[in-house]
Amino acid sequence: MSAAAAEHPWDSSQESQLKTADSLMEQLPGFRVEIIGGVITVAPPPDGNHASVLTDVMIPFLAVGVHGQESRVLQNVGLWLPGGPEDFAIPDLAVVDADFEDHLVQYNCYDPAVFRLVLEVTSSNYQQDLRNKVTAYAEAGIPIYVIVDRKHNRLHVLTEPVAGDYTSHRIHAPGEQILLPDTVGAEVKLDVSALLRDRGPKMAT
């Protein structure tokens, strides 16, 4: 996700959250709007380094054929969340079953059952990725959650979701090579140094 995000608690006496989300997207084209835990979050477009990391992290998945007949590697695809009546997220990257389009729930969001992995690249709203989304993705039963943490220069791999949390949370530093669980559909290795080198958000001068 991108730069600083604004949160908008929802007043149930007003229009539905999805209608509010629609209005915000119309007012702020290019911004990402999500509803996590009943709170609408609006994040500005990503910075260039964020986009570069996202491209770099896709390469190992594509190289071993994860984007093929059995599964697909997608950016910014909607994930319907069970934590609230209108909760949804738009992870930076996801690995989904190839038939994901048959599992549309609503609002261009898909059933969490088709998601094998979600990945977020942090920006200045990093606490959302490291806290709220951990709970949201675990509640949704997403098997693997990867966080490229540019704020703290490390990579998190969370697995084994149970009761709104991940029972396995491994933190990796530059210099390490990570082999993701085979539930992703192939042997995917991530080079932490390659993903995190000089990847902190840059401020305009």
C-alpha positions in Angstrom: 0.0 0.0 0.0 1.0 3.6 -0.5 1.6 6.7 1.4 -0.3 8.0 4.4 -3.8 6.7 4.7 -6.9 8.4 6.1 -9.4 6.3 8.1 -13.1 7.0 8.1 -15.2 5.3 10.8 -18.7 4.5 9.5 -21.9 6.0 10.9 -24.6 3.3 10.5 -27.3 6.1 10.1 -25.7 7.1 6.8 -25.4 5.4 3.5 -23.8 1.9 3.3 -20.0 1.6 3.5 -19.8 0.3 -0.1 -21.7 3.4 -1.3 -19.3 5.6 0.7 -16.4 3.7 -0.8 -17.7 4.3 -4.3 -18.1 8.0 -3.6 -14.5 8.2 -2.3 -13.2 6.4 -5.4 -15.0 8.8 -7.7 -13.7 11.8 -5.7 -10.1 10.5 -5.5 -9.2 8.6 -8.7 -6.1 6.5 -8.3 -6.4 6.2 -4.6 -7.0 2.8 -2.9 -10.1 2.5 -0.8 -10.6 -0.5 1.5 -12.9 -1.5 4.4 -11.0 -3.3 7.1 -12.7 -4.1 10.4 -15.6 -1.8 9.6 -13.3 1.2 9.0 -12.9 2.8 5.5 -9.2 3.4 4.7 -8.1 5.6 1.8 -4.5 5.5 0.6 -2.8 7.7 -2.0 -1.2 6.2 -5.1 2.0 4.2 -4.5 5.4 5.8 -4.9 7.9 4.6 -7.5 9.9 2.4 -5.2 6.7 0.6 -4.1 5.9 -0.2 -7.7 9.4 -1.4 -8.3 9.4 -3.8 -5.4 6.1 -5.1 -6.6 7.5 -5.9 -10.0 10.6 -7.5 -8.5 8.6 -9.7 -6.2 6.5 -11.0 -9.1 9.5 -12.3 -11.0 10.2 -15.4 -8.8 6.5 -16.4 -9.0 6.4 -16.1 -12.7 9.8 -17.8 -13.2 8.4 -21.1 -11.6 5.1 -21.1 -13.5 2.8 -20.0 -10.7 1.0 -17.8 -13.2 -0.3 -20.6 -15.3 -3.1 -23.1 -15.7 -3.6 -23.9 -12.0 -3.0 -20.5 -10.5 -2.7 -16.8 -11.3 -0.5 -14.0 -10.0 -2.5 -10.8 -9.8 -2.0 -7.2 -8.6 -4.7 -5.3 -6.9 -7.5 -7.9 -7.0 -10.4 -7.5 -4.6 -10.6 -9.9 -1.6 -14.0 -10.1 0.2 -13.4 -10.3 4.0 -15.5 -12.1 6.6 -14.7 -9.7 9.4 -17.6 -7.3 8.6 -20.7 -7.2 6.5 -19.0 -5.0 3.8 -15.3 -5.5 4.5 -12.9 -5.9 1.6 -9.2 -5.5 0.9 -7.1 -5.0 -2.2 -3.8 -6.6 -1.6 -0.8 -5.4 -3.6 -0.2 -8.9 -4.9 -2.1 -12.2 -4.7 -1.7 -15.8 -5.8 -5.2 -17.2 -6.6 -6.7 -20.4 -8.0 -7.0 -20.1 -11.8 -10.8 -20.4 -11.6 -11.0 -17.4 -9.3 -13.5 -15.6 -11.6 -16.0 -18.2 -10.8 -15.9 -17.2 -7.2 -17.0 -13.5 -7.4 -18.8 -12.5 -4.2 -19.7 -8.8 -4.9 -18.1 -5.4 -5.5 -15.5 -7.0 -7.8 -14.2 -8.9 -4.8 -13.6 -12.7 -4.7 -14.1 -15.4 -2.1 -11.0 -15.7 0.2 -11.1 -19.5 -0.4 -9.4 -19.0 -3.8 -6.5 -17.0 -2.4 -3.3 -19.0 -1.8 -1.2 -16.0 -0.8 -1.5 -12.3 -0.3 1.4 -9.8 -0.2 1.7 -6.2 0.8 4.5 -3.8 0.3 4.5 -1.2 3.1 4.6 2.6 2.8 4.0 5.2 5.5 0.8 3.5 6.5 2.8 0.4 7.4 0.9 -0.2 10.6 -2.2 -1.2 8.6 -0.3 -3.9 6.9 1.5 -5.1 10.1 -1.6 -5.0 12.3 -5.1 -4.7 11.0 -4.5 -6.7 7.8 -2.8 -9.5 9.8 -6.1 -10.0 11.7 -8.2 -9.5 8.6 -6.3 -12.0 6.4 -6.1 -14.5 9.2 -9.9 -14.3 9.8 -10.3 -14.9 6.1 -8.1 -18.0 6.3 -5.5 -16.8 3.8 -2.8 -19.5 4.1 0.2 -17.3 3.5 0.6 -13.5 4.1 3.9 -11.9 3.1 4.9 -8.4 4.1 7.7 -6.5 2.4 8.4 -4.1 5.2 10.3 -1.2 3.8 10.0 0.7 7.1 12.0 -1.7 9.1 14.0 -3.3 6.2 12.8 -6.9 6.7 10.4 -9.4 5.3 7.6 -11.1 7.2 6.1 -14.5 6.3 2.9 -15.4 8.2 1.3 -18.8 7.9 -1.1 -21.1 9.7 -4.1 -18.8 10.3 -6.1 -19.6 13.4 -8.8 -17.5 15.2 -7.8 -14.2 13.7 -4.1 -14.6 13.9 -1.2 -16.5 12.3 0.5 -19.1 14.5 3.7 -18.9 12.5 5.3 -15.4 12.0 8.8 -15.5 10.7 10.9 -12.3 10.2 13.7 -12.4 7.6 16.6 -9.9 7.2 18.6 -9.0 4.1 21.0 -11.8 3.2 18.4 -14.5 3.7 16.8 -16.6 1.0 13.2 -17.7 1.8 11.4 -20.8 0.5 7.7 -20.2 0.6 5.3 -23.0 1.7 4.5 -25.3 -1.2 0.8 -24.5 -0.8 1.5 -21.6 -3.1 1.7 -24.1 -5.9 5.4 -24.3 -6.7 8.8 -23.8 -5.2 9.1 -20.1 -4.8 12.3 -18.6 -3.4 12.5 -14.9 -2.4 15.8 -13.1 -2.0 15.3 -10.6 0.9 18.2 -8.4 -0.1 17.0 -8.1 -3.7 13.6 -6.9 -2.5 14.7 -4.5 0.2 17.8 -2.9 -1.1 17.3 0.9 -1.1 13.6 0.4 -1.0 12.5 2.9 1.6 9.9 5.5 0.6 11.4 8.6 -0.9 10.3 12.1 -0.1 10.0 14.7 -2.8 12.5 17.5 -2.6 
